Amino acid sequence: MASGTKHNKVGGARLAGMSDRGVLGLRFCDLDLKIEGTALARRVERLLGELGARGLRFRPYVWVSGEWMTPVGLTGFGIPFYLCHPRLTRMERKMMFEAEGSTERECMKILRHETGHAIQNAYGLNRRKRWRELFGRSSEVYPETYQPRPYSRRFVQHIDDWYAQSHPDEDFAETFAVWLAPKSAWRRRYAGWPALKKLEYVDELMGEIAGRKPLVSTRARQDSIATMRGTLGAHYDERQELYATDHPAFHDQHLRKLFPQEMATGKTRSAGAFLRAHRKELRRLVSYWTGQYQYMIDQVLGEMIERGDELGLRASRENEEGLAREAAIMLTVQTMNYLHSGRHRVSM
């Protein structure tokens, strides 16, 4: 299929009626997607209103990309394609079990975060001495993975995964996002935290540049879907490989402790069948409390199910609610062990 002619583009009603196989076979450049007229457009307008309410002259521009991204040096940011059409949002959830930014609250948090990167680029904020003293150096190499410290008070807590801890630029973007959010009550929320100094600095800094014209103004669009010739299927293959676990995050003794032989009396079913029945809720619950991607958690669950079947373990039907709670605790512990292994991925 040629991608250069308008009549070959896929969007609207045609996209809505396509099968999963058909959607995954599409190239990004064949998608006819626009931000205008969508719920996403209203959220971007809300973001611009928040900037105006703070007296800031800066306004980022946005484009449709393969993922959330603010390239170095650009004063706008890319927004993932799946937020531009309900059919693509459903596909994202099917392939990754979640669609990051699909809710109003989560989308606004990420929009503010990406704006933090864009305003840093627009005014060269990271070149200031005080900025470097508080956040570090932007020149630090972005790590592929990082080991967060969940209880550290040196960083704000905004986006999941303690993302401010991954790099100085992310620390600033997260701090800016907390500062920008209406009614965030950041002075009270972070009272007594070392992170408060960063928030107070951002407050001072934004007051200084509020009415100033940006030093840098760009309109470039890196990785716009119009330039991406890969298929959605290949995109999801890469995403799933990125968030898959390297090895099972549990051992046989943990499964035997969860499904002890002496408890498998009376009415029972296989441990695998029990975990399959509770899989969706376990995945959602553990993701909520750990901030880890549901896809990664589902990989661990899949390994638990497979190994439970191999060991012939049985689950009692007498107290399924209590057993489900214990399974969630075990899965949370294994997820946190994975998190503290230092393999927590930088993804935004």
Buried (B, 14 or more C-beta within 10 A) or exposed (E): EEBEEEEEBBBEEEBEEBEEEEBBBBBBBBBBBEBEEBEBBEBBEBBBEBBEEBEBEBBBBBBBBBBBBBBEEBBBBBBBBBBBBBBBBBBBBEBBBBBBBBEEEBBBBBBBBBBBBBBBBBBEBBEBEEBBEBBBEBEEEEEEEBBBEEEBEBBBBBBBBBBBBBBBBBBBBBBBBBBBBEEBEBEEBBEEBEBBBBBBBBBEBBEEBEEEEBEEEBEEBBBBBBEBEEBBBEBBBEBBEEBEBEEBBBEEEBBBEBBEEEBBEEEBBBBBBBBBBBBEEBBEBBBEEBBBBBBBBBBBBBBBBEBBBEBEBBBBEEEBEEBBEEBBEBBBBBBBEBBEEEEBBBBB
